[in-house]
Amino acid sequence: MIRTNRFFGGVLLVAGTSIGAGMLALPVTTGFGGFFPSLGVLAILWLFMLITALLFLEVNLFMEGEVNLVTMAKRTLGMWGKVLSWVTYLLLLYSLTAAYIAGSSPLFVDFVKSIFHFTMPHWIAPFPLLILFGIIVYLGTKSVDYLNRILMIGLVLAYILLVCFLPVNVQFNLLKHVDMRAAIIGIPVVITSFGFHIIIPTLTTYMNHEPSRLRWCVIVGSIIPFLVYLLWEFLILGIVPLWGENGLIQAFKDGSSATIPLSHILNNPWISVGAHLFSFFAIITSFLGVSISLSDFLTDGLKLKRTGGGRLIACLLTFIPPLIFVLVYQHGFILALQYAGAFVAILLGFLPAAMAWTLPKPSYWRTFFGRCLLVTIILISIFVVVMDFVEEGGGLKKLTEIYTQKQ
């Protein structure tokens, strides 16, 4: 019973870590390319990220004891692997944590306003959330697991509420838009939306290093967000137009989530409530998975003791840097997720393949076909990194300017 219960909890942790702020940003970024190109991008990157997750798991299982990515990279790749994992892991998880704080703060402000008829200053909003969920992360994986299950139930119910009301509003002519060149805009957010690998070291310890159950946990847990994303893309891209005051381009420029133009367009109180609840649960479930992973990473990397004092230091180091980013960049939701794509490609694409390359025989990855697959993963990862920085360097701005001028 305990083993089944932990497997179920592990699947939900994988799914919950994936289904977060990235889902809210998916239609905003993939809308430039259109519905059908976005399906192709989703399918290809889901398969790519599933393969790299299984690589990550295999390397993690090969290690003895409770280890995180820093130790894994050092033991397999040496000092350069340790340095690369340190830098990219911190950049990735801090950018994701910042995105989730930035995405949840407006929701908290709206909640306080609706209940107490008081408009809270936006700079105050992150603090109550960080104190509440910081305590949960401080208490450890089991506390995060149980709270995550409750939040996932809320996420599912809010999603069902939206799915029940939204299909009748889909306009199929909006799904006909196709721009293959613009489809690349969504790649950084899509690849980030499948970046659940960070929870794997925590899951390995939590599920007692059982290879078969862990592999199935990763596979099943990754399929859930893939199917959820497909339906979500169909609904949002079929309802929210690309252009206009409440269009996806405007949401992209404002750095807001897809649920904001959705609630404005349909002007339905049930949809508005469902959209706000869905946004909250989606962000918090992913926020918990990312923050517990970052806390474990810092504990392992800095060799902190797993006592009260060590956990407190890890929590402070987990939340203070992204909080500073959010206070400086108040519209950093989309911005943080865009830059996270390059870090995901390095950390969760390139590094797992490079680490698997060093595994001793009789590993499949030392065979000819295994080597070919690892080289392919490394090349794809490098391509995503280069493409992401080219976009952020000006290509993305030019493309969005073209679409803005069409309005």
C-alpha positions as semicolon CSV with decimal commas, in nm:
position;residue;x (nm);y (nm);z (nm)
1;M;0,000;0,000;0,000
2;I;0,282;0,239;0,092
3;R;0,469;0,159;-0,233
4;T;0,155;0,225;-0,442
5;N;0,086;0,543;-0,250
6;R;0,437;0,673;-0,312
7;F;0,420;0,579;-0,682
8;F;0,096;0,776;-0,714
9;G;0,250;1,068;-0,529
10;G;0,562;1,050;-0,748
11;V;0,356;1,061;-1,069
12;L;0,172;1,367;-0,941
13;L;0,500;1,536;-0,842
14;V;0,636;1,484;-1,195
15;A;0,312;1,610;-1,352
16;G;0,280;1,895;-1,103
17;T;0,639;2,010;-1,161
18;S;0,566;2,023;-1,537
19;I;0,218;2,177;-1,529
20;G;0,288;2,522;-1,395
21;A;0,351;2,874;-1,510
22;G;0,484;2,734;-1,837
23;M;0,135;2,614;-1,927
24;L;-0,005;2,961;-1,877
25;A;0,260;3,103;-2,110
26;L;0,239;2,828;-2,375
27;P;-0,048;2,972;-2,585
28;V;0,098;3,322;-2,555
29;T;0,425;3,214;-2,720
30;T;0,309;2,932;-2,950
31;G;0,020;3,141;-3,081
32;F;0,257;3,319;-3,319
33;G;0,311;2,994;-3,510
34;G;-0,048;2,872;-3,490
35;F;-0,223;2,564;-3,355
36;F;-0,093;2,289;-3,585
37;P;0,274;2,398;-3,580
38;S;0,251;2,418;-3,201
39;L;0,130;2,055;-3,189
40;G;0,438;1,944;-3,380
41;V;0,668;2,142;-3,150
42;L;0,494;1,996;-2,842
43;A;0,521;1,635;-2,962
44;I;0,888;1,657;-3,066
45;L;1,004;1,835;-2,751
46;W;0,798;1,607;-2,522
47;L;0,972;1,301;-2,669
48;F;1,310;1,473;-2,648
49;M;1,258;1,568;-2,283
50;L;1,125;1,222;-2,191
51;I;1,439;1,058;-2,332
52;T;1,666;1,301;-2,147
53;A;1,466;1,244;-1,825
54;L;1,524;0,869;-1,850
55;L;1,895;0,939;-1,909
56;F;1,897;1,163;-1,603
57;L;1,728;0,889;-1,399
58;E;1,972;0,620;-1,513
59;V;2,272;0,831;-1,410
60;N;2,108;0,913;-1,078
61;L;2,037;0,544;-1,007
62;F;2,399;0,460;-1,087
63;M;2,512;0,682;-0,798
64;E;2,519;0,560;-0,439
65;G;2,356;0,759;-0,160
66;E;2,145;1,076;-0,177
67;V;2,299;1,282;-0,456
68;N;2,185;1,575;-0,665
69;L;2,301;1,706;-1,001
70;V;2,623;1,866;-0,879
71;T;2,754;1,539;-0,736
72;M;2,633;1,345;-1,041
73;A;2,811;1,581;-1,281
74;K;3,134;1,584;-1,077
75;R;3,153;1,202;-1,053
76;T;3,087;1,147;-1,423
77;L;3,237;1,453;-1,596
78;G;3,485;1,595;-1,349
79;M;3,529;1,958;-1,244
80;W;3,399;2,112;-1,568
81;G;3,076;1,919;-1,532
82;K;3,042;2,034;-1,172
83;V;3,093;2,400;-1,265
84;L;2,856;2,384;-1,564
85;S;2,584;2,213;-1,358
86;W;2,623;2,463;-1,075
87;V;2,588;2,767;-1,300
88;T;2,305;2,644;-1,525
89;Y;2,109;2,479;-1,242
90;L;2,108;2,796;-1,038
91;L;2,017;3,010;-1,340
92;L;1,737;2,772;-1,440
93;L;1,575;2,718;-1,103
94;Y;1,611;3,079;-0,999
95;S;1,451;3,194;-1,326
96;L;1,165;2,944;-1,283
97;T;1,111;3,038;-0,920
98;A;1,111;3,406;-1,018
99;A;0,855;3,334;-1,292
100;Y;0,625;3,156;-1,047
101;I;0,653;3,433;-0,789
102;A;0,584;3,693;-1,059
103;G;0,288;3,491;-1,189
104;S;0,130;3,428;-0,848
105;S;0,164;3,780;-0,706
106;P;-0,109;3,941;-0,924
107;L;-0,344;3,655;-0,836
108;F;-0,288;3,718;-0,466
109;V;-0,349;4,091;-0,513
110;D;-0,679;4,018;-0,694
111;F;-0,780;3,772;-0,420
112;V;-0,721;4,025;-0,142
113;K;-0,906;4,293;-0,340
114;S;-1,211;4,071;-0,398
115;I;-1,234;3,962;-0,031
116;F;-1,131;4,275;0,161
117;H;-1,191;4,546;-0,106
118;F;-0,836;4,663;-0,055
119;T;-0,573;4,699;-0,328
120;M;-0,246;4,565;-0,195
121;P;0,077;4,719;-0,329
122;H;0,226;4,474;-0,579
123;W;0,566;4,474;-0,409
124;I;0,413;4,332;-0,089
125;A;0,227;4,043;-0,259
126;P;0,523;3,798;-0,288
127;F;0,603;3,801;0,085
128;P;0,292;3,622;0,228
129;L;0,321;3,355;-0,040
130;L;0,691;3,297;0,021
131;I;0,644;3,276;0,398
132;L;0,359;3,024;0,365
133;F;0,514;2,796;0,106
134;G;0,865;2,851;0,239
135;I;0,754;2,680;0,560
136;I;0,624;2,383;0,357
137;V;0,955;2,351;0,170
138;Y;1,144;2,380;0,500
139;L;0,947;2,083;0,640
140;G;1,069;1,859;0,355
141;T;0,961;1,635;0,066
142;K;0,680;1,455;0,246
143;S;0,506;1,782;0,335
144;V;0,546;1,906;-0,022
145;D;0,409;1,575;-0,155
146;Y;0,091;1,585;0,056
147;L;0,022;1,954;-0,012
148;N;0,093;1,897;-0,381
149;R;-0,173;1,624;-0,392
150;I;-0,434;1,863;-0,253
151;L;-0,332;2,136;-0,496
152;M;-0,332;1,892;-0,789
153;I;-0,693;1,801;-0,705
154;G;-0,777;2,171;-0,715
155;L;-0,587;2,207;-1,042
156;V;-0,776;1,918;-1,199
157;L;-1,116;2,051;-1,082
158;A;-1,039;2,403;-1,213
159;Y;-0,918;2,255;-1,541
160;I;-1,236;2,046;-1,573
161;L;-1,445;2,358;-1,503
162;L;-1,270;2,542;-1,787
163;V;-1,286;2,245;-2,023
164;C;-1,663;2,216;-1,964
165;F;-1,728;2,581;-2,052
166;L;-1,465;2,653;-2,318
167;P;-1,523;2,410;-2,612
168;V;-1,848;2,575;-2,724
169;N;-1,658;2,902;-2,765
170;V;-1,387;2,762;-2,994
171;Q;-1,372;2,935;-3,335
172;F;-1,216;2,693;-3,579
173;N;-1,109;2,969;-3,816
174;L;-0,862;3,086;-3,548
175;L;-0,695;2,743;-3,561
176;K;-0,612;2,784;-3,930
177;H;-0,331;3,035;-3,871
178;V;0,006;2,880;-3,969
179;D;0,349;3,044;-3,960
180;M;0,626;2,784;-3,942
181;R;0,895;3,046;-3,898
182;A;0,717;3,201;-3,598
183;A;0,669;2,858;-3,438
184;I;1,026;2,876;-3,304
185;I;0,920;3,156;-3,067
186;G;0,747;2,899;-2,849
187;I;1,038;2,650;-2,826
188;P;1,202;2,796;-2,509
189;V;0,873;2,792;-2,316
190;V;0,769;2,450;-2,451
191;I;1,097;2,285;-2,355
192;T;1,078;2,452;-2,013
193;S;0,723;2,321;-1,967
194;F;0,855;1,963;-1,978
195;G;1,148;2,031;-1,743
196;F;1,044;1,801;-1,459
197;H;1,390;1,636;-1,438
198;I;1,482;1,851;-1,140
199;I;1,251;1,645;-0,917
200;I;1,415;1,311;-1,011
201;P;1,694;1,304;-0,746
202;T;1,435;1,380;-0,478
203;L;1,204;1,109;-0,616
204;T;1,486;0,853;-0,629
205;T;1,542;0,892;-0,256
206;Y;1,169;0,911;-0,182
207;M;1,096;0,586;-0,374
208;N;1,396;0,394;-0,234
209;H;1,599;0,370;-0,558
210;E;1,359;0,123;-0,730
211;P;1,449;0,148;-1,104
212;S;1,136;-0,001;-1,262
213;R;0,888;0,200;-1,055
214;L;1,089;0,519;-1,104
215;R;1,099;0,477;-1,483
216;W;0,723;0,421;-1,500
217;C;0,673;0,714;-1,267
218;V;0,867;0,940;-1,506
219;I;0,690;0,806;-1,819
220;V;0,335;0,828;-1,680
221;G;0,406;1,158;-1,510
222;S;0,528;1,312;-1,837
223;I;0,234;1,186;-2,046
224;I;-0,016;1,368;-1,825
225;P;0,114;1,722;-1,896
226;F;0,157;1,638;-2,266
227;L;-0,213;1,551;-2,302
228;V;-0,317;1,846;-2,087
229;Y;-0,108;2,084;-2,300
230;L;-0,262;1,953;-2,625
231;L;-0,616;2,023;-2,511
232;W;-0,516;2,357;-2,358
233;E;-0,358;2,473;-2,685
234;F;-0,671;2,375;-2,878
235;L;-0,898;2,567;-2,642
236;I;-0,695;2,887;-2,599
237;L;-0,576;2,923;-2,959
238;G;-0,930;2,851;-3,075
239;I;-1,084;3,120;-2,853
240;V;-0,828;3,400;-2,805
241;P;-0,733;3,577;-3,131
242;L;-0,373;3,658;-3,213
243;W;-0,437;4,028;-3,270
244;G;-0,648;4,283;-3,084
245;E;-0,668;4,449;-2,745
246;N;-0,728;4,115;-2,572
247;G;-0,518;3,910;-2,813
248;L;-0,219;3,685;-2,754
249;I;0,029;3,937;-2,895
250;Q;-0,084;4,196;-2,642
251;A;-0,053;3,938;-2,363
252;F;0,300;3,859;-2,485
253;K;0,395;4,228;-2,479
254;D;0,245;4,270;-2,130
255;G;0,420;3,958;-2,000
256;S;0,089;3,813;-1,878
257;S;-0,064;3,465;-1,886
258;A;-0,317;3,328;-2,136
259;T;-0,599;3,322;-1,879
260;I;-0,616;3,705;-1,862
261;P;-0,728;3,768;-2,223
262;L;-0,943;3,454;-2,201
263;S;-1,148;3,588;-1,909
264;H;-1,181;3,930;-2,077
265;I;-1,302;3,788;-2,408
266;L;-1,565;3,551;-2,271
267;N;-1,675;3,774;-1,981
268;N;-1,828;3,477;-1,798
269;P;-1,806;3,478;-1,414
270;W;-1,762;3,097;-1,401
271;I;-1,481;3,110;-1,655
272;S;-1,321;3,401;-1,472
273;V;-1,324;3,210;-1,142
274;G;-1,203;2,891;-1,312
275;A;-0,923;3,079;-1,489
276;H;-0,800;3,241;-1,167
277;L;-0,814;2,914;-0,972
278;F;-0,643;2,725;-1,253
279;S;-0,367;2,988;-1,271
280;F;-0,314;2,973;-0,895
281;F;-0,302;2,592;-0,869
282;A;-0,087;2,557;-1,182
283;I;0,171;2,804;-1,058
284;I;0,184;2,678;-0,697
285;T;0,215;2,306;-0,786
286;S;0,508;2,381;-1,012
287;F;0,649;2,633;-0,763
288;L;0,659;2,365;-0,492
289;G;0,835;2,110;-0,714
290;V;1,094;2,361;-0,832
291;S;1,161;2,513;-0,490
292;I;1,205;2,176;-0,310
293;S;1,442;2,069;-0,589
294;L;1,640;2,393;-0,560
295;S;1,655;2,357;-0,182
296;D;1,785;1,998;-0,211
297;F;2,033;2,108;-0,477
298;L;2,175;2,383;-0,254
299;T;2,188;2,148;0,043
300;D;2,386;1,894;-0,161
301;G;2,606;2,145;-0,343
302;L;2,697;2,350;-0,036
303;K;2,720;2,038;0,186
304;L;2,469;2,184;0,430
305;K;2,355;1,969;0,719
306;R;2,000;1,836;0,690
307;T;1,915;1,982;1,028
308;G;1,691;2,276;1,115
309;G;1,968;2,533;1,065
310;G;2,087;2,381;0,737
311;R;1,732;2,365;0,597
312;L;1,672;2,728;0,697
313;I;1,985;2,844;0,515
314;A;1,882;2,642;0,207
315;C;1,533;2,798;0,211
316;L;1,670;3,152;0,241
317;L;1,909;3,090;-0,050
318;T;1,620;2,939;-0,247
319;F;1,379;3,232;-0,221
320;I;1,574;3,556;-0,167
321;P;1,751;3,586;-0,511
322;P;1,434;3,528;-0,722
323;L;1,241;3,763;-0,491
324;I;1,492;4,039;-0,569
325;F;1,449;3,973;-0,944
326;V;1,068;3,998;-0,916
327;L;1,086;4,324;-0,720
328;V;1,315;4,474;-0,986
329;Y;1,131;4,335;-1,293
330;Q;0,760;4,347;-1,212
331;H;0,665;4,211;-1,556
332;G;0,918;3,928;-1,550
333;F;0,677;3,635;-1,597
334;I;0,732;3,567;-1,969
335;L;1,087;3,710;-1,958
336;A;1,204;3,458;-1,697
337;L;1,047;3,165;-1,883
338;Q;1,202;3,267;-2,217
339;Y;1,555;3,268;-2,076
340;A;1,488;2,944;-1,886
341;G;1,466;2,758;-2,219
342;A;1,840;2,784;-2,286
343;F;1,923;2,670;-1,932
344;V;1,687;2,372;-1,970
345;A;1,859;2,266;-2,293
346;I;2,201;2,271;-2,125
347;L;2,105;2,128;-1,790
348;L;1,835;1,877;-1,885
349;G;1,944;1,796;-2,239
350;F;2,319;1,828;-2,287
351;L;2,431;1,728;-1,936
352;P;2,225;1,405;-1,902
353;A;2,356;1,288;-2,241
354;A;2,714;1,378;-2,151
355;M;2,687;1,202;-1,813
356;A;2,528;0,890;-1,967
357;W;2,821;0,876;-2,214
358;T;3,054;0,799;-1,922
359;L;2,849;0,514;-1,771
360;P;3,040;0,184;-1,770
361;K;2,939;-0,134;-1,948
362;P;2,695;-0,306;-1,990
363;S;2,513;0,024;-2,037
364;Y;2,307;0,055;-2,357
365;W;2,461;0,398;-2,403
366;R;2,798;0,242;-2,491
367;T;2,653;0,065;-2,796
368;F;2,664;0,217;-3,146
369;F;2,295;0,312;-3,150
370;G;2,316;0,440;-2,795
371;R;2,610;0,662;-2,888
372;C;2,422;0,794;-3,194
373;L;2,123;0,884;-2,980
374;L;2,342;1,064;-2,727
375;V;2,514;1,265;-3,004
376;T;2,173;1,358;-3,147
377;I;2,053;1,479;-2,805
378;I;2,369;1,686;-2,757
379;L;2,333;1,848;-3,102
380;I;1,965;1,929;-3,046
381;S;2,049;2,083;-2,709
382;I;2,319;2,302;-2,860
383;F;2,078;2,409;-3,137
384;V;1,812;2,513;-2,883
385;V;2,065;2,716;-2,682
386;V;2,198;2,898;-2,988
387;M;1,847;2,961;-3,121
388;D;1,726;3,093;-2,784
389;F;2,008;3,343;-2,750
390;V;1,968;3,452;-3,113
391;E;1,600;3,516;-3,043
392;E;1,667;3,712;-2,727
393;G;1,945;3,899;-2,905
394;G;1,703;4,062;-3,147
395;G;1,540;3,803;-3,372
396;L;1,243;3,766;-3,139
397;K;1,194;4,141;-3,112
398;K;1,194;4,181;-3,490
399;L;0,941;3,904;-3,537
400;T;0,706;4,038;-3,269
401;E;0,737;4,387;-3,419
402;I;0,621;4,247;-3,753
403;Y;0,316;4,090;-3,590
404;T;0,246;4,404;-3,386
405;Q;0,245;4,616;-3,704
406;K;-0,020;4,384;-3,853
407;Q;-0,268;4,472;-3,578
